[in-house]
Amino acid sequence: MSALRSVVVGTGSCLPERAVTNAMLAERVETSDEWIVQRTGIRQRHIAADHETTVSLGTGAARAALDAAGLGPADIDLVICATSTPDHTFPATATEIQAALGIGQGAAFDLQAVCAGFVFGVTTADKFLVTGAAKRALVIGAETFSRIVDWEDRTTCVLFGDGAGAVVLEAREDEAGRGVLSSSLRSDGRHRDKLYVDGGPGSTGTVGHLRMEGKEVFRFAVGQVTDVIADAFARAGLGAAELDWFVPHQANRRIIEASADKLGIAREKIVLTVDRHGNTSAASIPLALDVAVRDGRIKVGDLVMIEAIGGGFSWGAALIRW
């Protein structure tokens, strides 16, 4: 009998209606399309309207993933939402999405690892599924970062966007070897001051704004984060040459390409959506996965690596046979 594996059976995404180009941002802060594209690769991002929230975007992405999987609310017994921008301090965003979808069974909870949240969420769901604690899981990354950026700080407000992505994972005894093959997670809280929000209910009693030391984040992302990718390859007994697609956190094109080059991953294997989405934190990887699945790039049997770093720092990677 084959061991249980967590197989991806559906993907989905949801973006706010309004797309904001670099030129539109230049009307608000001192910046330019050339400056943003040269440093980040971002050309536009989606910004949530008042009626569009983390819950509504997450629900839309989850519903699309369920439709793609041919499943309904009664088929899901675990909902994990990775987010740093919940609609409420509590209850968990995942429970609000669970209710909106009409899921009446199983557990639902949020997971906070900032931009690495989706990788942490997939890894956590995998542990539930392979042990038989759950049969099918919705893993969602949903964010409205536009509500915590400082719109007077041109170095950060141009980077972020809003959106949500989701996958459905199913526990299967898959003879073809599909599913989550390995993962590797790391955190180091000593780097807190390099990327954080300067508020919270337990400190200031306010939401606060995102603060970032861009050069330090760039240096760490390129210099250190590749360790989890190498570890995930080693745990699965595979290497970069066997990879079909590299789907990293979509924060900065230069970080993505430098990391791929360092690991020997060919640039043509990178799925890039940062140009159209900006940095959507925990939503960026599932958004990119959904784009690549729906345009036909990622196919059943492909070997896919997901990877991200978020505030804290927390970072991780997972290797998936699609």
Residue pairs with C-beta under 8 A, 6 or more apart in sequence:
1 173
2 173
2 174
2 175
3 130
3 173
4 129
4 130
4 131
4 132
4 171
4 172
4 173
5 129
5 130
5 171
5 172
5 173
5 174
5 177
5 178
5 179
5 180
5 181
6 122
6 125
6 126
6 129
6 130
6 137
6 169
6 170
6 171
6 179
6 180
7 169
7 170
7 171
7 172
7 174
7 178
7 179
8 167
8 168
8 169
8 179
8 320
8 322
9 69
9 71
9 136
9 168
9 169
9 170
10 65
10 66
10 67
10 68
10 69
10 70
10 71
10 167
10 168
11 64
11 65
11 68
11 165
11 166
11 167
11 168
11 286
11 289
11 290
11 293
11 294
12 60
12 61
12 62
12 63
12 64
12 65
12 66
12 67
12 68
12 165
12 166
12 167
12 290
13 61
13 64
13 163
13 164
13 165
13 166
13 286
13 287
13 290
13 291
14 57
14 58
14 59
14 60
14 61
14 64
14 163
14 164
14 165
15 46
15 57
15 162
15 163
15 164
15 277
15 287
16 46
16 47
16 48
16 49
16 52
16 57
16 162
16 163
17 46
17 49
17 52
18 46
18 47
18 48
18 49
19 44
19 45
19 46
19 47
19 276
20 44
20 45
20 46
20 47
20 161
21 33
21 43
21 44
22 31
22 32
22 33
22 36
22 37
22 42
22 43
22 44
22 158
23 33
25 31
25 36
25 157
25 158
26 32
26 33
28 151
29 151
29 152
29 154
29 157
29 158
30 154
31 154
31 158
33 43
36 42
36 43
36 158
37 43
39 252
39 254
40 158
40 159
40 252
40 253
40 254
40 274
41 252
41 253
41 254
41 272
41 274
41 275
42 158
42 159
42 253
42 274
42 275
42 278
42 279
43 275
43 276
44 275
44 276
44 278
45 160
45 161
45 162
45 276
45 277
45 278
45 279
45 280
46 161
46 162
46 163
46 277
46 278
47 146
47 161
47 162
48 57
48 144
48 146
48 147
48 162
52 144
52 162
53 87
53 144
54 83
54 85
54 86
54 87
54 93
54 142
54 143
54 144
54 164
55 87
55 93
55 96
55 97
55 100
55 142
57 142
57 143
57 144
57 162
57 163
57 164
57 283
58 81
58 83
58 93
58 97
58 140
58 142
58 164
58 166
59 97
59 100
59 101
60 164
61 140
61 142
61 164
61 165
61 166
61 283
61 286
61 290
62 79
62 97
62 101
62 138
62 140
62 164
62 166
63 101
64 166
64 290
65 138
65 166
65 167
65 168
65 290
66 72
66 73
66 75
66 76
66 101
66 138
66 168
68 168
68 293
69 168
69 170
71 136
71 168
73 101
73 102
73 103
73 104
74 103
74 105
75 135
75 136
76 101
76 103
76 105
76 106
76 136
76 137
76 138
76 168
77 105
77 106
77 107
77 134
77 135
77 136
77 137
78 106
78 107
78 108
78 125
78 128
78 129
78 134
78 136
78 137
78 138
79 94
79 95
79 97
79 98
79 103
79 106
79 107
79 108
79 109
79 137
79 138
79 140
80 94
80 108
80 109
80 110
80 111
80 121
80 124
80 125
80 137
80 138
80 139
80 140
81 92
81 93
81 94
81 97
81 108
81 109
81 110
81 111
81 121
81 140
81 141
81 142
82 110
82 111
82 112
82 113
82 117
82 118
82 120
82 121
82 139
82 140
82 141
82 142
82 282
83 93
83 110
83 112
83 117
83 141
83 142
83 143
83 281
83 282
84 112
84 114
84 117
84 143
84 145
84 148
84 197
84 281
84 282
84 310
84 311
85 142
85 143
85 144
85 145
85 147
85 148
85 281
86 92
86 93
86 110
87 93
87 96
88 96
89 201
92 108
92 109
92 110
93 110
93 142
94 108
94 109
94 110
94 140
95 108
95 109
97 108
97 138
97 140
97 142
98 108
106 134
107 134
111 117
111 120
111 121
111 124
113 119
113 120
113 187
113 282
113 310
113 312
113 314
113 316
114 195
114 281
114 282
114 310
114 311
114 312
114 314
115 249
115 251
115 279
115 281
115 282
115 284
115 308
115 309
115 310
115 311
116 185
116 249
116 282
116 308
116 309
116 310
116 312
116 314
116 315
116 316
117 141
117 281
117 282
117 308
117 310
118 139
118 141
118 165
118 282
118 283
118 284
118 285
118 286
118 306
118 308
119 183
119 185
119 285
119 306
119 307
119 308
119 316
119 317
119 318
120 185
120 314
120 316
121 139
121 140
121 141
121 282
122 139
122 167
122 169
122 180
122 183
122 306
122 318
122 320
123 180
123 183
123 185
123 316
123 318
125 134
125 137
125 139
125 169
126 169
126 180
126 183
126 318
127 133
128 134
128 137
129 135
129 136
129 137
129 169
129 170
129 171
130 171
132 171
134 171
135 170
135 171
136 168
136 169
136 170
136 171
137 168
137 169
138 166
138 167
138 168
139 166
139 167
139 169
139 286
140 164
140 165
140 166
140 286
141 164
141 165
141 166
141 280
141 281
141 282
141 283
141 284
141 285
141 286
141 287
142 163
142 164
142 165
142 282
142 283
143 162
143 163
143 164
143 280
143 281
143 282
143 283
144 162
145 160
145 161
145 162
145 210
145 279
145 280
145 281
146 160
146 161
146 162
147 207
148 197
148 207
148 208
148 209
148 210
149 156
149 157
149 159
149 160
149 209
149 210
150 156
150 157
150 209
150 210
150 211
151 157
153 209
155 212
155 214
156 210
156 211
156 212
156 214
158 278
159 251
159 252
159 278
159 279
160 210
160 278
160 279
160 280
160 281
161 277
161 278
161 279
161 280
162 280
162 283
163 277
163 280
163 283
163 287
164 283
164 286
164 287
165 283
165 284
165 285
165 286
165 287
165 288
165 289
165 290
166 286
167 286
167 289
169 180
172 178
172 179
176 301
176 321
177 321
178 300
178 301
178 321
178 322
179 320
179 321
180 318
180 319
180 320
181 235
181 236
181 238
181 319
181 320
181 321
182 232
182 233
182 235
182 236
182 318
182 319
183 232
183 235
183 316
183 317
183 318
183 319
184 227
184 228
184 229
184 231
184 232
184 235
184 316
184 317
184 318
185 228
185 314
185 315
185 316
186 227
186 228
186 314
186 315
186 316
187 312
187 313
187 314
187 315
188 312
188 313
189 312
189 313
191 216
191 220
191 312
191 313
192 311
192 312
193 213
194 212
194 213
194 216
194 217
194 220
194 311
194 313
195 210
195 211
195 212
195 213
195 217
195 310
195 311
195 312
195 313
196 210
196 211
196 311
197 207
197 208
197 209
197 210
197 211
197 311
198 204
198 208
198 209
198 211
199 205
199 206
199 207
199 208
199 209
200 206
200 207
200 208
217 309
218 252
218 254
218 255
220 309
220 313
221 251
221 252
221 255
221 259
221 309
222 255
222 258
222 259
222 262
224 315
225 259
225 307
225 309
225 315
226 259
226 262
226 263
228 307
228 315
228 316
228 317
229 259
229 263
229 305
229 307
229 317
230 263
231 317
232 305
232 317
232 318
232 319
233 239
233 240
233 305
233 319
235 319
236 319
238 303
238 319
240 263
240 264
240 265
241 264
242 303
243 265
243 269
243 303
243 304
243 305
244 269
244 298
244 302
244 303
244 304
245 269
245 270
245 271
245 292
245 297
245 298
245 302
245 303
245 304
245 305
246 260
246 265
246 269
246 270
246 271
246 304
246 305
246 307
247 271
247 285
247 288
247 289
247 292
247 304
247 305
247 306
247 307
248 256
248 259
248 260
248 270
248 285
248 306
248 307
248 308
249 279
249 284
249 285
249 307
249 308
249 309
249 310
250 256
250 272
250 273
250 274
250 277
250 278
250 279
250 280
250 284
250 285
250 287
250 288
251 274
251 279
251 284
251 309
252 274
252 279
253 272
253 274
253 275
256 270
256 272
256 274
257 267
257 270
259 307
260 266
260 267
260 269
260 270
261 267
265 305
271 288
271 289
271 291
271 292
271 297
271 298
272 288
273 284
273 287
273 288
273 291
274 284
277 284
277 287
277 288
280 287
281 310
282 310
284 308
285 306
285 308
289 298
289 304
289 306
292 298
298 304
298 322
299 322
300 322
301 321
301 322
302 321
302 322
303 319
303 320
303 321
303 322
304 319
304 320
304 321
304 322
305 317
305 318
305 319
305 320
306 317
306 318
306 320
307 315
307 316
307 317
307 318
308 315
308 316
308 317
309 315
